[in-house]
Amino acid sequence: MHRLWRVGILVVAAIISFGLLLSFSQPSQYTSRIFRGKNNGSYHRRPLTSTWLRPDLETKERQKAAFVVLARNSDLYQFLPSMRAVEDRFNKKFGYEWVFLNDKPFSDEFKKRTQALSDSPCHYGLIPEDHWNQPSFINETKASEARDALESLGKVPYANSVPYRNMCRFNSGFFWRHPLLDNFDYYWRVEPDIKLFCDVDYDPFQFLAENDINYGFTVSLYEYQESIPTLWETVKNFIHDHPEHVPKENAMKFLSDDGGKTYNHCHFWSNFEIANLNLWRSPAYRAFFDYLDKAGGFYYERWGDAPVHSIAAALFSRPDQIHFFEDIGYRHEPFQHCPQGDAAVGRCYCDPGDNFDYLGYSCLSRYDELTDRSST
């Protein structure tokens, strides 16, 4: 009897062991696996089968939106922490796609490493040369002399850089024309070396759509005056020549303290943007960009996409169509927005004392006046 009992125990133990061996040998439903696709060696990530890990994908209607990244192959390891932050804090719950743009072909390594961080599709696009390079109508002698003069001041970043000017012009007038963005209405711009401090448990794209918002930001500040000496005169000339494009109910108050006579140099920091692509696709903005481009200030001076986007957003939007994402903690060196108050506890990890919002170089108080936030 005792011998039979011992044999029974051994049989049960063997069955349990065999079952455990099988369970460990099977792929877990909570993991995703990278595999090489057949499309030009691109990499994809198989979706998680557990809806518990991504609760909104099956039940929530999503907007036609994507993350937009302008990056070089050499930016890969500075960008991966940014992408991981966006995925962990937001996108694992919502599953929006990524669009990467580069003036050179992306390497297989770049594609493999970035796609491996997201369960959503990643798209990799090459920027056309005429969208990136300095246009032929620019007088290079004049442009070179202007770059040297700006660099001699010793205070303006990228003062003598042509690639930086190419980037500013591309972000101002061309990124939204890329075919990879044709099927999207909204975008969230993501750059290397950023920090996203807070869980984002709602859909900012849905928020923009439901509230008819054109442009969202986290940091606003003053531009270097030396980099845009004739920008505002050019803007005023555009308004004079094309009044049909500027609605009466606009957000000029953010830009000017005297009804548009002068520019206060405030702009939204465009390394973070959650915005409506149709703002840039509109006839008003297309005419505006073409007007600025022909003036040559992207190369004869150093007009950045931040003031260009900000001026356009203010000119072509009502005050309530520009939104401060107060609840999204964000850092791009050297400035940081950290949400304040008890609502951030347990959701954000930034130091609320390290916050650019109302420091001397910030323009947030002007936004408050524009939207009457200061009285609430």
Protein Blocks (a to p, Z undefined) as FASTA:
>chain_A
ZZmmmmmmmmmmmmmmmmmmmmmmpccfkbccddddfehoiacddddfblklmmmlmmmc
cddddddddddfklmmmmmmmmmmmmmmmmmmnopacddddfbdcdfklmmmmmmmpcbd
cddddddfklmmccfklcfklmmmmmmmmmmnopaghklgmklmmmmmmmmmmmmmpmkl
mmpcbdcdddehiacfbdcfbdfklmmmmnopabdcfbdcdddfklmmmmmmmmmmmmmm
mmmlmcfbdcklmmpcnhomacehiacdfkbccddfklmmpmklmmmmmmmmmnommmmm
mcdfklmmmmmmmmmpcfklpccdfklccdddfbdcddedjklgokaccdfklcfklgmk
bcklmmmmmnommmZZ
